[in-house]
């Protein structure tokens, strides 16, 4: 009985700790929304307009995703990066809009690649309108993003194109890895830097550039963005095994054939797990719980969390070389709380 009580107390303590961590993140994001209220409202209105431009059903599928909202981390990062160096120029608002359109486009495409059925708690566009419409809706948003940047922030156009190239290259390498169960840590790092990190790297460098930051300041912001992007994805990969359902179920990456770092590290010590992965990829989920236990028992999640913390501190160290501003402090706080999140 005592053991049961102790276990219950431990469970309640862990739950309370998780809730406190997530509450701190929400508080930081709320502070950022307050500082950027007018800018974010402008971006949100622009997103709705951009998603509505074009023929049905492409626009319907695009709006279905855009209207679900989300944290809007990427446009927020553009705007905060600009605010570190003064007022947010109109060009930065347009780039923030364009970047969220790019992100939304990648989600529409990813759901097709991954056979995704649910995102942000609702059926995916591909599930409602089919793969072809979801692909074309994503294409529509990409074209809109490039058009916005070309018209309103031409100085950022070449960097956006470079970022898109990195995204596509990273996706191709990841797709290729689905048939290669023994993925190396170096390959994983390459995919991570090409995909998630590239968007945050673009957000911080271009946001600061448009606000008049010097080349040195832009480089520091870019270092911050890259490290935050890496940390963000590392934590995401851990949460695939230990997180709470937030519209994307546990083991989603595993079911989709993605070899993330916790799994890569765990298999170094327990290579017999490869046969379970092969079975899961073929639709047999009998060993799903066993594979989760393998990852958790290996200590891989703790190792990946530590790597995420190291990347976050690298990001913060870059920011500390810049003048203190409310925006800089918010970027620091959001970065740290994103790393500590539990969902």
VMD Tcl script that draws the C-alpha trace (Angstrom):
set ca {
  {0.00 0.00 0.00}
  {2.84 2.36 0.89}
  {4.47 1.72 -2.48}
  {1.19 2.52 -4.25}
  {0.83 5.77 -2.32}
  {4.43 6.73 -3.05}
  {3.91 6.00 -6.75}
  {0.75 8.12 -6.78}
  {2.55 11.00 -5.07}
  {5.43 10.78 -7.55}
  {2.99 10.80 -10.46}
  {1.19 13.86 -9.11}
  {4.51 15.63 -8.57}
  {5.61 14.92 -12.14}
  {2.29 16.14 -13.49}
  {2.50 19.33 -11.44}
  {6.05 19.95 -12.68}
  {4.99 19.49 -16.31}
  {2.04 21.83 -15.86}
  {4.30 24.46 -14.31}
  {6.79 24.18 -17.17}
  {4.09 24.53 -19.81}
  {2.52 27.44 -17.91}
  {5.85 29.28 -18.01}
  {6.01 28.82 -21.77}
  {2.46 30.11 -22.21}
  {3.34 33.10 -20.03}
  {6.39 33.93 -22.17}
  {4.39 33.60 -25.36}
  {1.68 35.82 -23.89}
  {4.30 38.47 -23.10}
  {5.56 38.29 -26.68}
  {2.02 38.62 -28.02}
  {1.51 41.69 -25.86}
  {4.68 43.35 -27.14}
  {3.83 42.49 -30.75}
  {0.04 42.76 -30.56}
  {-0.45 45.11 -33.51}
  {2.18 43.37 -35.66}
  {0.80 39.87 -35.03}
  {-2.77 41.03 -35.69}
  {-1.56 42.47 -39.00}
  {0.17 39.19 -39.88}
  {-2.88 37.14 -38.94}
  {-5.09 39.26 -41.17}
  {-2.58 38.94 -44.01}
  {-2.49 35.15 -43.59}
  {-6.26 34.92 -43.89}
  {-6.23 37.07 -47.03}
  {-3.39 35.09 -48.59}
  {-5.14 31.79 -47.90}
  {-8.33 33.06 -49.53}
  {-6.71 34.12 -52.82}
  {-7.11 31.55 -55.56}
  {-9.54 28.94 -56.83}
  {-11.56 26.50 -54.75}
  {-10.87 23.86 -53.43}
  {-7.20 24.88 -53.08}
  {-8.05 27.92 -51.00}
  {-10.50 25.94 -48.88}
  {-7.81 23.40 -47.99}
  {-5.30 26.16 -47.25}
  {-7.74 28.10 -45.07}
  {-8.63 24.94 -43.19}
  {-5.05 24.78 -41.90}
  {-4.39 28.51 -41.50}
  {-7.54 29.09 -39.48}
  {-6.49 26.45 -36.94}
  {-3.91 28.97 -35.76}
  {-1.06 27.63 -33.65}
  {1.68 29.36 -31.70}
  {2.91 31.27 -34.80}
  {6.47 30.84 -33.53}
  {8.11 31.58 -36.85}
  {6.43 34.93 -37.61}
  {6.83 35.86 -33.94}
  {10.55 35.15 -34.26}
  {10.83 37.40 -37.32}
  {9.07 40.23 -35.50}
  {10.99 39.87 -32.24}
  {14.26 39.74 -34.18}
  {13.34 43.04 -35.82}
  {12.28 44.57 -32.50}
  {15.73 43.85 -31.08}
  {16.96 46.69 -33.32}
  {14.08 49.17 -33.26}
  {10.54 49.35 -34.58}
  {9.21 46.58 -36.81}
  {9.30 47.78 -40.43}
  {6.49 46.88 -42.83}
  {8.90 44.68 -44.77}
  {9.42 42.50 -41.67}
  {5.66 42.11 -41.27}
  {5.43 40.90 -44.84}
  {8.32 38.47 -44.34}
  {6.68 37.17 -41.15}
  {3.55 36.47 -43.19}
  {5.52 34.83 -45.99}
  {7.41 32.59 -43.58}
  {4.23 31.32 -41.93}
  {2.80 30.64 -45.40}
  {5.91 28.58 -46.19}
  {5.55 26.70 -42.91}
  {1.86 26.04 -43.62}
  {2.72 24.82 -47.11}
  {5.24 22.34 -45.72}
  {2.59 21.01 -43.32}
  {0.15 20.47 -46.19}
  {2.85 18.64 -48.13}
  {4.11 16.70 -45.09}
  {0.63 15.35 -44.41}
  {0.59 13.87 -47.91}
  {4.09 12.40 -47.57}
  {3.28 10.97 -44.12}
  {-0.33 9.91 -44.84}
  {-1.31 12.23 -41.98}
  {-4.89 11.96 -40.75}
  {-5.01 14.64 -38.05}
  {-3.24 17.93 -37.34}
  {-3.93 20.50 -34.62}
  {-6.80 18.37 -33.39}
  {-8.78 18.24 -36.66}
  {-8.70 16.11 -39.83}
  {-5.93 17.07 -42.24}
  {-6.68 18.77 -45.55}
  {-5.60 15.64 -47.43}
  {-8.12 13.59 -45.47}
  {-10.95 16.00 -46.29}
  {-10.12 16.91 -49.90}
  {-7.53 14.37 -51.00}
  {-3.79 14.35 -51.66}
  {-3.91 16.27 -54.93}
  {-5.78 19.21 -53.41}
  {-3.48 19.28 -50.37}
  {-0.39 19.37 -52.58}
  {-1.81 22.13 -54.76}
  {-2.94 24.12 -51.71}
  {0.64 23.96 -50.42}
  {1.95 25.06 -53.80}
  {-0.51 27.96 -53.75}
  {0.83 29.15 -50.39}
  {4.45 28.85 -51.55}
  {3.73 30.97 -54.61}
  {1.95 33.51 -52.43}
  {4.93 33.65 -50.04}
  {7.39 34.26 -52.86}
  {5.13 36.91 -54.38}
  {4.80 38.74 -51.06}
  {8.55 38.74 -50.50}
  {9.37 39.83 -54.04}
  {6.94 42.75 -53.82}
  {7.43 43.94 -50.25}
  {10.85 42.66 -49.12}
  {13.00 42.00 -52.21}
  {16.16 42.07 -50.07}
  {14.96 38.84 -48.45}
  {13.96 37.04 -51.64}
  {17.21 35.21 -52.34}
  {17.46 34.05 -48.73}
  {13.89 32.74 -48.83}
  {14.64 30.79 -52.01}
  {17.76 29.35 -50.39}
  {15.70 28.34 -47.35}
  {13.13 26.62 -49.56}
  {15.91 24.70 -51.29}
  {17.24 23.53 -47.91}
  {13.76 22.44 -46.83}
  {13.24 20.36 -49.95}
  {16.72 18.82 -49.77}
  {16.19 17.90 -46.12}
  {12.81 16.33 -46.88}
  {14.29 14.25 -49.68}
  {17.10 12.96 -47.45}
  {14.56 12.13 -44.73}
  {12.32 10.35 -47.23}
  {15.27 8.34 -48.51}
  {16.06 7.35 -44.93}
  {12.72 5.58 -44.52}
  {14.12 2.62 -46.43}
  {17.41 2.81 -44.54}
  {16.70 1.74 -40.96}
  {20.30 2.19 -39.82}
  {20.38 6.01 -40.08}
  {23.51 7.68 -38.68}
  {23.52 10.56 -36.23}
  {25.28 12.67 -38.87}
  {22.43 12.08 -41.33}
  {19.89 12.99 -38.68}
  {21.78 16.22 -37.89}
  {21.85 17.11 -41.59}
  {18.09 16.64 -41.92}
  {17.45 18.69 -38.79}
  {19.61 21.61 -39.94}
  {18.04 21.59 -43.41}
  {14.45 21.49 -42.22}
  {13.44 22.98 -38.86}
  {16.63 24.96 -38.23}
  {16.59 26.61 -41.66}
  {13.25 28.35 -41.02}
  {14.34 29.77 -37.66}
  {17.72 30.75 -39.11}
  {15.95 32.65 -41.88}
  {13.53 34.27 -39.41}
  {16.22 35.71 -37.16}
  {18.67 36.82 -39.82}
  {16.14 38.44 -42.13}
  {14.11 39.96 -39.30}
  {17.21 41.68 -37.95}
  {18.46 42.63 -41.42}
  {15.23 44.41 -42.33}
  {15.39 46.37 -39.06}
  {18.84 47.71 -39.91}
  {21.12 45.39 -37.92}
  {24.80 45.32 -38.86}
  {26.32 42.28 -40.56}
  {27.86 41.19 -37.26}
  {24.52 41.55 -35.47}
  {22.78 39.60 -38.21}
  {25.32 36.79 -37.82}
  {24.66 36.62 -34.08}
  {20.92 36.51 -34.70}
  {21.41 33.80 -37.30}
  {23.43 31.74 -34.81}
  {20.61 32.17 -32.30}
  {17.99 31.08 -34.84}
  {19.88 28.01 -35.96}
  {20.53 26.82 -32.40}
  {16.90 27.42 -31.37}
  {15.67 25.53 -34.42}
  {17.89 22.56 -33.61}
  {16.82 22.57 -29.96}
  {13.14 22.85 -30.89}
  {13.30 19.76 -33.11}
  {15.34 17.74 -30.63}
  {12.66 18.31 -27.98}
  {9.94 17.49 -30.51}
  {11.61 14.16 -31.20}
  {11.77 13.33 -27.49}
  {8.08 14.17 -27.10}
  {7.22 11.56 -29.72}
  {8.04 9.02 -26.99}
  {7.13 10.79 -23.75}
  {4.89 13.75 -24.62}
  {1.20 14.39 -24.32}
  {-1.14 14.23 -27.29}
  {-1.48 17.70 -28.83}
  {-3.13 16.78 -32.12}
  {-0.29 14.54 -33.20}
  {-0.30 11.21 -31.36}
  {2.62 9.54 -29.65}
  {4.87 7.51 -31.95}
  {3.70 9.53 -34.96}
  {7.26 9.89 -36.28}
  {7.91 6.19 -35.75}
  {4.74 5.18 -37.58}
  {5.72 7.49 -40.45}
  {9.11 5.80 -40.76}
  {11.17 8.70 -39.43}
  {14.34 7.71 -37.61}
  {14.72 10.41 -34.97}
  {17.69 10.85 -32.65}
  {16.26 9.11 -29.53}
  {15.70 6.00 -31.62}
  {19.06 6.24 -33.41}
  {20.89 6.44 -30.07}
  {18.85 3.66 -28.45}
  {19.54 1.25 -31.31}
  {23.29 1.59 -30.76}
  {22.86 -0.47 -27.61}
  {19.85 -2.56 -28.63}
  {20.16 -3.31 -32.37}
  {17.52 -6.03 -32.07}
  {15.01 -3.19 -32.13}
  {15.60 -2.86 -35.87}
  {13.38 -5.86 -36.57}
  {10.57 -4.28 -34.53}
  {10.90 -1.07 -36.53}
  {10.71 -3.01 -39.78}
  {7.51 -4.69 -38.58}
  {6.00 -1.33 -37.55}
  {6.82 0.15 -40.94}
  {4.96 -2.79 -42.49}
  {1.88 -2.07 -40.39}
  {2.43 -4.51 -37.51}
  {2.36 -2.47 -34.29}
  {2.63 -5.45 -31.95}
  {6.04 -4.32 -30.71}
  {5.26 -0.61 -30.40}
  {5.24 -0.67 -26.60}
  {8.43 -2.74 -26.55}
  {10.16 -0.22 -28.77}
  {9.04 2.66 -26.58}
  {10.41 0.83 -23.54}
  {13.68 0.22 -25.39}
  {14.08 3.95 -26.08}
  {13.09 5.03 -22.57}
  {15.27 2.44 -20.82}
  {18.30 3.36 -22.94}
  {18.50 6.89 -21.54}
  {18.42 8.27 -25.09}
  {15.68 10.79 -24.31}
  {17.75 12.28 -21.50}
  {20.78 12.52 -23.80}
  {18.73 14.28 -26.48}
  {17.22 16.65 -23.91}
  {20.73 17.55 -22.80}
  {21.76 18.23 -26.40}
  {18.71 20.49 -26.72}
  {19.71 22.36 -23.57}
  {23.23 22.84 -24.93}
  {21.87 24.25 -28.19}
  {19.59 26.61 -26.28}
  {22.47 27.91 -24.18}
  {24.48 28.40 -27.37}
  {21.57 30.44 -28.72}
  {21.30 32.52 -25.55}
  {25.06 33.14 -25.52}
  {24.81 34.64 -29.01}
  {21.95 36.91 -27.92}
  {23.84 38.13 -24.87}
  {26.39 39.77 -27.19}
  {23.66 42.14 -28.39}
  {22.33 45.22 -26.55}
  {19.68 44.47 -23.95}
  {16.12 45.14 -25.12}
  {12.70 43.77 -24.10}
  {12.59 41.82 -27.38}
  {15.99 40.24 -26.71}
  {14.87 39.20 -23.23}
  {11.69 37.70 -24.63}
  {13.62 35.71 -27.23}
  {15.83 34.39 -24.45}
  {12.88 33.41 -22.27}
  {10.88 31.80 -25.07}
  {13.93 29.80 -26.21}
  {14.50 28.38 -22.74}
  {10.85 27.55 -22.11}
  {10.47 25.88 -25.51}
  {13.32 23.58 -24.52}
  {11.61 22.71 -21.22}
  {8.16 22.07 -22.74}
  {6.41 18.75 -22.20}
  {3.90 18.92 -25.04}
}
mol new
graphics top color blue
foreach p $ca { graphics top sphere $p radius 0.5 }
foreach p [lrange $ca 0 end-1] q [lrange $ca 1 end] { graphics top cylinder $p $q radius 0.2 }
display resetview
